[in-house]
């Protein structure tokens, strides 16, 4: 008999965070199938070839989080993805050693069987959905078939986020094609900057209590920070020399223009109620604010500046300093980090975030090599 599931909690606008949706969905699963003790989604980042923890619901207090690994280093999952197949493991203790970190985590917390489903959209791998149980053989028989309705609900929840990020990506592509945005950076700048954003966020996550869901949305939405430049005239955007005071004020108006554009586009797309839209608005509206109140457009101070804006500001400044411009040479990474350190000491930038970026200079250099800087 087909299970009856209420869809009221999963409103069309995604009015709950995905972690909240996952907890609700898990409660529905446990009502019908109490042996399912954990549900989790890992996303696949094709740009970096990484598999990353995202959202989960389980019966443990220390969920697997802030974990990423190249999909190529998880051959069992890579094979599932390439074959578009699901997988049932009847007893995790019987898997041959050595075990990967994910399997060790499951075993260490008493999980004994699992059911894994790759998630796709139009043939593109989005990630993997995991069901885990403390009971060996829990996924024998009809249970995988009975779980298909929940698989589709999880897929739709992930697609809500990807549809918004694709709308963002489409806006960026359109913006780059407009004459008024000839000075907006190339896709490589956006790839570098968003990658720096993720590095920083991952390393301050425990200090600031940031979860995987927040970090992923920050990574996805950070490329749109300067979208408001669509409303700035070429005479100002492309001016080779120093701007006059009135011109500078007009340039600074791109922040409010960007927020207005985001609001209008999201209104048209019917996405104004999505909780993670606030992250996008905070990035666009706050990426030129500084902690000492000397930024613009509102002169916000300290904790009034959202964490996502603080992180994007640092990543954007770092890439602007280390990239070549017609009017300046590229700074070395050491020079750029020294400048960020100076601004941090002066109370303008978040010291924890600056230290986080400085602590992973090897990863920074790898990003620069991957996306068009020598480092």
C-alpha positions in Angstrom: 0.0 0.0 0.0 1.3 3.4 -0.9 2.4 5.5 2.1 0.6 8.8 2.7 2.9 11.7 3.3 1.9 15.2 4.1 3.6 17.8 1.9 2.5 20.9 4.0 5.8 21.2 5.7 7.7 21.4 2.4 6.1 24.6 1.0 6.9 25.6 -2.5 9.1 28.5 -1.5 11.2 26.4 0.8 10.1 28.3 3.9 12.2 26.1 6.2 16.0 25.5 6.1 17.0 22.2 4.5 18.2 20.9 7.8 14.8 21.6 9.2 13.1 19.9 6.2 15.4 17.0 6.7 14.5 16.6 10.3 10.8 16.7 9.4 11.3 14.2 6.6 13.3 11.9 8.9 10.4 11.9 11.4 8.0 10.9 8.7 10.4 8.0 7.7 10.8 6.9 11.3 7.0 6.8 11.7 6.7 4.2 9.0 10.2 2.7 9.2 11.7 3.1 12.7 14.8 1.2 11.7 16.0 4.1 9.6 18.2 6.0 12.1 20.0 8.5 9.8 19.4 10.3 6.6 22.1 12.5 5.0 22.8 14.3 1.8 26.3 15.0 0.4 26.6 17.4 -2.5 28.9 17.0 -5.5 30.9 20.1 -6.6 31.8 19.4 -10.2 34.1 22.5 -10.4 36.4 21.0 -7.8 35.5 17.3 -8.1 34.5 17.3 -4.4 31.9 15.4 -2.4 30.8 17.6 0.6 28.6 17.0 3.6 25.5 19.2 3.4 22.4 18.4 5.5 21.5 15.5 7.7 19.2 14.1 10.4 20.3 11.4 12.8 20.0 10.1 16.3 23.6 11.2 17.3 24.7 14.5 18.8 27.9 14.7 16.7 26.8 14.4 13.0 29.4 14.1 10.3 30.0 17.6 9.2 32.6 19.9 7.6 33.8 16.9 5.6 34.8 16.8 2.0 36.7 14.5 -0.2 37.4 14.1 -4.0 34.9 11.8 -5.5 37.7 10.1 -7.3 39.0 9.0 -4.0 35.7 7.2 -3.1 35.6 4.7 -6.0 32.5 2.9 -4.7 30.5 6.1 -4.9 32.1 7.2 -8.2 31.1 3.8 -9.7 27.5 4.3 -8.4 27.4 7.7 -10.0 28.8 6.6 -13.4 26.3 3.6 -13.5 23.3 5.5 -12.1 22.9 2.7 -9.6 21.8 2.5 -6.0 23.6 0.4 -3.4 22.5 -1.6 -0.3 25.1 -2.6 2.2 23.6 -5.3 4.5 26.4 -5.3 7.1 29.0 -2.5 7.3 31.2 -4.6 9.6 31.8 -7.0 6.7 33.2 -4.4 4.4 36.9 -5.1 3.5 39.5 -2.9 5.2 40.8 -0.3 5.0 37.7 1.7 5.7 37.2 5.2 4.5 36.5 8.1 6.9 32.7 8.0 6.3 32.5 4.2 6.9 34.6 4.6 10.1 32.3 7.3 11.3 29.3 5.2 10.7 30.8 2.1 12.4 32.0 4.2 15.3 28.5 5.3 16.1 26.9 1.9 15.8 25.4 2.0 12.3 25.4 -1.4 10.6 23.6 -1.1 7.3 23.0 1.5 4.6 21.1 2.4 1.4 22.8 4.9 -1.0 21.0 6.7 -3.8 22.8 9.1 -6.3 20.8 12.2 -7.0 20.6 13.6 -10.5 19.0 16.5 -12.4 18.9 16.1 -16.2 21.7 13.5 -16.0 23.9 15.8 -13.9 25.1 14.4 -10.6 23.9 16.6 -7.7 25.1 14.4 -4.9 24.2 11.3 -2.8 21.4 10.5 -0.4 22.2 8.1 2.5 19.9 6.1 4.6 21.6 4.3 7.6 20.4 1.9 10.2 21.8 0.4 13.4 20.2 -2.9 12.4 22.1 -5.3 10.1 20.1 -6.1 7.0 17.6 -3.3 7.6 17.4 -2.5 3.9 16.6 -6.0 2.7 13.3 -6.7 1.0 10.9 -3.9 0.1 12.3 -1.1 2.2 14.4 0.6 -0.6 11.3 0.6 -2.8 9.2 2.0 0.1 11.7 4.8 0.6 11.4 6.1 -3.0 8.9 8.8 -2.1 11.3 10.2 0.4 14.1 10.0 -2.1 12.1 12.2 -4.4 11.2 14.7 -1.7 14.9 15.0 -0.8 15.8 15.5 -4.4 13.2 18.3 -4.7 14.5 20.0 -1.6 18.1 20.0 -3.1 16.7 21.2 -6.4 15.1 24.2 -4.7 18.6 25.4 -3.7 20.2 24.5 -7.0 17.4 26.3 -8.9 18.1 29.5 -6.9 21.9 29.1 -7.5 21.3 28.5 -11.2 19.2 31.7 -11.3 22.1 33.5 -9.6 24.5 32.0 -12.1 22.3 33.0 -15.0 22.2 36.5 -13.7 25.9 36.6 -13.5 26.2 35.4 -17.1 23.7 37.9 -18.3 25.5 40.6 -16.4 28.8 39.8 -18.0 27.3 40.1 -21.4 26.0 43.6 -20.8 28.1 46.6 -22.0 27.8 48.2 -18.6 29.5 45.3 -16.9 32.6 45.1 -19.1 34.7 45.6 -16.0 33.1 42.8 -14.0 35.7 40.1 -13.4 35.9 36.9 -15.5 34.5 33.6 -14.3 37.9 32.7 -13.1 37.8 35.6 -10.6 34.4 34.4 -9.4 35.7 30.8 -9.1 38.7 32.0 -7.1 36.8 34.3 -4.8 34.0 31.8 -4.0 36.7 29.1 -3.4 38.4 31.4 -0.9 35.1 32.1 0.7 34.6 28.4 1.3 38.1 27.9 2.7 37.5 30.7 5.2 34.0 29.6 6.2 35.2 26.0 6.8 38.0 27.1 9.1 35.9 29.5 11.2 32.8 27.2 11.2 33.4 25.9 14.7 34.2 29.3 16.2 31.1 30.9 14.7 28.9 27.8 14.7 28.4 27.7 11.0 27.0 24.5 9.5 27.5 22.8 6.1 24.2 24.2 4.8 25.3 27.8 5.5 28.7 27.2 4.0 27.4 25.7 0.8 24.9 28.6 0.3 27.7 31.1 1.0 29.8 29.4 -1.6 27.0 29.2 -4.2 25.8 32.8 -3.8 29.1 34.8 -3.3 29.7 35.2 -7.0 26.8 37.7 -7.2 28.3 40.2 -4.8 28.9 42.9 -7.5 25.7 42.4 -9.6 24.6 46.0 -8.8 27.2 47.3 -11.2 24.7 46.7 -13.9 23.3 50.1 -13.0 26.6 52.1 -13.1 27.5 54.0 -16.2 30.6 53.0 -18.3 32.1 56.4 -17.8 32.5 55.6 -14.1 33.1 51.8 -14.3 35.7 52.1 -17.0 37.4 55.3 -15.9 41.2 54.6 -15.8 42.0 57.4 -13.3 40.9 58.3 -9.8 37.2 58.9 -9.3 35.9 62.3 -8.2 33.8 62.4 -5.0 30.5 62.5 -6.9 31.6 59.6 -9.1 32.7 57.6 -6.1 29.3 58.1 -4.5 27.7 56.9 -7.7 30.0 53.9 -7.9 29.1 53.0 -4.3 25.4 53.0 -5.2 26.0 49.6 -6.9 25.4 48.0 -3.5 21.8 49.2 -3.1 21.2 48.7 -6.8 22.3 45.1 -6.4 20.0 44.4 -3.5 17.1 45.9 -5.4 17.9 43.8 -8.4 18.0 40.6 -6.3 14.7 41.4 -4.7 13.0 42.1 -8.1 14.4 38.9 -9.7 13.5 36.7 -6.8 10.0 38.3 -6.6 9.5 37.3 -10.3 10.9 33.8 -9.6 8.6 33.3 -6.7 11.5 32.8 -4.3 11.2 35.6 -1.9 10.3 33.4 1.0 13.3 31.1 0.8 15.3 31.4 4.0 18.7 31.2 2.3 17.8 34.2 0.1 18.8 36.3 3.2 22.3 35.0 2.7 22.3 36.3 -0.8 20.9 39.7 0.1 23.4 40.0 3.0 26.3 39.2 0.6 25.2 41.8 -2.0 24.3 44.4 0.6 27.2 44.0 3.0 30.3 43.2 1.0 31.7 46.7 1.3 31.0 47.2 5.0 33.9 47.3 7.4 33.8 46.4 11.1 35.0 49.9 12.3 32.1 51.6 10.5 34.2 53.0 7.7 32.6 50.9 4.9 29.6 51.7 2.8 26.7 52.1 2.1 25.3 52.0 5.7 28.5 52.3 7.7 27.6 49.2 9.7 29.8 48.2 12.7 30.8 45.0 14.3 28.2 42.4 14.8 25.7 44.4 12.7 27.6 43.1 9.6 26.5 39.6 8.8 29.1 36.8 8.9 28.6 36.0 5.2 29.4 39.6 4.2 32.5 39.7 6.4 33.8 36.5 4.7 33.1 37.7 1.2 34.7 41.0 1.8 38.0 39.4 2.8 37.9 36.9 -0.1 37.1 39.7 -2.6 39.9 42.1 -1.3 42.4 39.3 -1.4 41.6 38.3 -5.0 41.6 42.0 -6.1 45.0 42.5 -4.6 46.6 39.3 -6.0 45.1 39.7 -9.5 46.6 41.8 -12.2 44.8 45.0 -13.2 45.5 47.6 -16.0 46.3 50.1 -13.3 48.4 47.8 -11.0 50.7 44.9 -10.7 49.5 41.7 -8.9 50.5 41.6 -5.3 52.1 38.4 -4.0 50.1 36.3 -1.6 52.3 37.4 1.3 51.8 41.0 0.5 48.1 40.6 0.2 47.9 38.7 3.5 50.0 41.4 5.2 47.5 44.0 4.0 44.6 42.0 5.3 46.4 41.6 8.6 46.9 45.4 8.7 43.2 46.0 8.1 42.4 43.4 10.7 44.6 45.0 13.3 43.0 48.4 12.4 39.6 46.8 13.3 38.2 46.8 9.7 38.2 43.0 9.0 37.3 40.0 11.0 40.6 38.7 12.6 39.4 35.1 12.8 38.5 35.1 9.1 41.8 36.7 8.0 43.8 34.2 10.1 41.8 31.4 8.6 42.7 32.5 5.1 46.4 32.9 6.1 46.4 29.4 7.6 45.6 27.6 4.3 48.0 29.3 1.9 48.7 26.0 0.3 45.1 25.5 -0.7 44.9 29.2 -1.8 47.9 28.6 -4.2 46.2 25.5 -5.6 43.0 27.5 -6.3 45.1 30.1 -8.0 46.7 27.6 -10.2 43.4 25.9 -11.0 41.6 29.2 -11.9 44.2 31.2 -13.7 46.7 32.8 -11.2 50.3 31.7 -10.8 50.0 32.4 -7.0 
